[in-house]
């Protein structure tokens, strides 16, 4: 079989794995953003013990390897008789990991909003929830969008480790192809190019979004 034929035979399984990686990563990033907002609110509204708990959470997920986090969440429920679906475990860990990093990004954005804007919103009768949704959050997203895009790319790359829990993501498909073809260099080069394609697309979309938000502002 020629090189072109071999590369062509890799395309379908790698495309399937790429879609799995893209779907898991996108879900985790969106859920992570929501959780990051909750972490920020907890840090600013809870008592000292609550703020300390959030600090421990963020430190744990930022300071330990993603692979260890995935293995812990996947195997720990089994110790108490719960059979956790690998997809649920993968999305949950990626989301919780991303939330820890996104919460720090968002905190910098919230801190950058002038206090006078919040006071003005209160004068106009907006409650705390409406101030958060309509005044703070849109500005924070615009201010932190480049960093959020960078974090999204990190999650896509980091998602390669979920292959250890038998999810047919891009890396898992690459391992299977390598084992059956005995051509690991070719296969992993294709895997690397597939990841590059996905992260480049995210970076391009991020640049477009940043440009659009700059024009609107």
C-alpha positions in Angstrom: 0.0 0.0 0.0 1.4 3.4 -1.0 1.8 6.3 1.4 -1.1 8.2 -0.1 -3.4 5.1 0.3 -2.3 4.6 3.9 -2.9 8.3 4.7 -6.3 8.1 3.0 -7.3 5.1 5.1 -6.5 7.1 8.3 -8.8 9.9 7.4 -12.2 8.4 8.3 -11.3 7.1 11.8 -9.3 10.2 12.6 -12.2 12.4 11.5 -14.5 10.5 13.9 -12.1 10.9 16.7 -11.7 14.6 16.0 -15.4 15.1 16.2 -15.5 13.3 19.6 -12.6 15.5 20.8 -14.3 18.7 19.5 -17.6 17.8 21.1 -16.2 16.9 24.5 -14.0 19.9 24.6 -16.7 22.3 23.6 -19.1 20.9 26.2 -16.5 21.1 28.9 -15.5 24.7 28.0 -19.1 25.9 28.1 -19.9 24.1 31.4 -16.5 25.3 32.8 -17.4 28.9 32.0 -20.7 28.6 33.9 -18.9 27.0 36.8 -16.2 29.6 36.7 -18.9 32.3 37.1 -20.3 30.5 40.1 -16.8 30.2 41.6 -16.3 34.0 41.2 -19.6 34.7 42.9 -18.8 32.3 45.7 -15.5 34.0 46.3 -17.1 37.5 46.5 -20.3 36.6 48.4 -19.7 33.7 50.7 -18.2 33.8 54.2 -14.6 33.1 54.8 -15.0 29.3 55.0 -16.8 29.3 51.6 -14.0 31.4 50.0 -11.4 29.1 51.5 -13.2 26.1 50.0 -13.2 27.8 46.5 -9.5 28.6 46.9 -8.8 24.9 47.7 -10.8 23.8 44.7 -8.9 26.2 42.3 -5.5 25.3 43.8 -6.2 21.6 43.4 -7.3 21.7 39.8 -4.6 24.1 38.8 -1.9 22.4 40.7 -2.4 18.7 39.8 -2.1 16.9 36.5 -5.2 16.5 34.4 -4.5 12.8 33.9 -4.5 12.3 37.7 -7.8 14.2 38.0 -9.5 12.1 35.3 -8.3 8.8 36.8 -9.4 9.9 40.3 -12.9 10.8 39.2 -13.3 7.8 37.0 -12.2 5.2 39.6 -13.3 6.9 42.9 -17.1 6.4 42.4 -16.4 2.7 41.9 -15.2 2.5 45.5 -18.7 3.3 46.7 -20.5 1.2 44.1 -21.2 3.8 41.5 -20.5 2.9 37.9 -19.6 6.2 36.3 -20.0 6.6 32.5 -16.6 7.4 30.9 -18.2 10.3 28.9 -19.6 11.8 32.0 -16.3 11.5 33.8 -14.4 13.0 30.9 -16.7 16.0 30.5 -16.9 16.6 34.3 -13.2 16.6 34.8 -12.4 18.8 31.8 -15.2 21.2 32.9 -14.0 21.4 36.5 -10.4 21.8 35.4 -11.3 24.5 32.9 -13.4 26.2 35.5 -10.5 26.6 37.9 -8.5 28.4 35.2 -11.4 30.4 33.8 -12.3 31.6 37.3 -8.9 33.2 37.6 -9.3 34.8 34.2 -12.7 36.1 35.0 -11.7 37.4 38.3 -9.1 39.7 36.6 -11.8 40.9 34.3 -14.3 41.6 37.1 -11.6 43.5 39.0 -11.0 45.7 35.9 -14.5 47.0 35.8 -14.6 50.5 37.4 -16.6 50.6 40.6 -18.4 53.7 39.4 -20.3 51.6 36.8 -21.6 49.3 39.5 -22.7 52.2 41.6 -24.4 53.9 38.7 -26.3 50.7 37.9 -27.5 50.6 41.5 -28.7 54.2 41.3 -30.8 53.2 38.3 -32.5 50.5 40.4 -30.8 47.4 39.0 -30.5 44.5 41.5 -27.3 42.5 42.0 -28.3 39.7 39.6 -29.2 42.1 36.8 -26.0 44.1 37.3 -24.1 40.8 37.0 -25.9 39.7 33.8 -26.2 43.0 32.0 -23.4 45.2 33.2 -20.5 43.1 34.5 -20.5 39.8 32.5 -20.6 41.3 29.0 -17.7 43.5 29.8 -15.7 40.8 31.4 -16.2 38.4 28.5 -15.0 41.2 26.1 -12.0 42.0 28.3 -10.9 38.4 28.9 -11.9 36.9 25.5 -8.2 36.4 24.3 -7.4 34.6 27.5 -10.6 32.5 27.4 -9.7 31.4 23.8 -6.2 30.4 25.0 -7.8 28.4 27.8 -10.1 26.7 25.3 -7.1 25.7 23.2 -5.4 24.3 26.3 -8.5 22.2 27.1 -8.5 20.8 23.5 -4.9 19.8 23.8 -5.3 18.5 27.4 -8.3 16.4 26.3 -5.8 13.9 24.8 -5.4 12.3 28.2 -9.1 11.1 28.3 -8.1 8.3 26.0 -7.0 6.4 29.1 -10.6 5.8 30.1 -11.5 4.1 26.8 -13.2 7.1 25.0 -12.7 7.0 21.2 -11.3 10.5 21.0 -8.7 11.6 18.6 -5.8 10.3 20.6 -7.4 6.9 21.3 -8.1 6.4 17.6 -4.5 7.3 16.9 -3.3 4.7 19.4 -5.5 2.1 17.8 -4.3 2.9 14.3 -0.7 2.8 15.4 -1.2 -0.6 17.0 -2.9 -2.1 13.8 -0.7 -0.5 11.2 2.7 -0.6 13.0 3.4 2.9 11.6 3.3 5.1 14.7 5.2 8.0 13.1 2.8 8.4 10.2 -0.3 8.0 12.5 0.8 10.4 15.2 1.9 12.9 12.7 -1.7 12.8 11.3 -3.0 13.0 14.9 -0.9 16.1 15.5 -2.1 17.7 12.3 -5.7 17.0 13.3 -5.2 18.7 16.7 -3.5 21.6 15.0 -6.4 22.0 12.6 -8.9 22.1 15.5 -6.9 24.5 17.7 -6.1 26.8 14.7 -9.8 26.9 13.9 -10.6 27.9 17.5 -7.8 30.5 17.4 -9.2 32.0 14.2 -12.7 32.1 15.6 -11.4 33.8 18.7 -9.6 36.5 16.7 -12.8 37.1 14.7 -14.8 37.4 18.0 -12.2 39.8 19.5 -12.2 41.9 16.4 -16.0 42.0 16.4 -16.2 42.9 20.1 -13.6 45.7 19.6 -15.7 47.2 16.7 -18.9 47.1 18.8 -17.2 48.8 21.7 
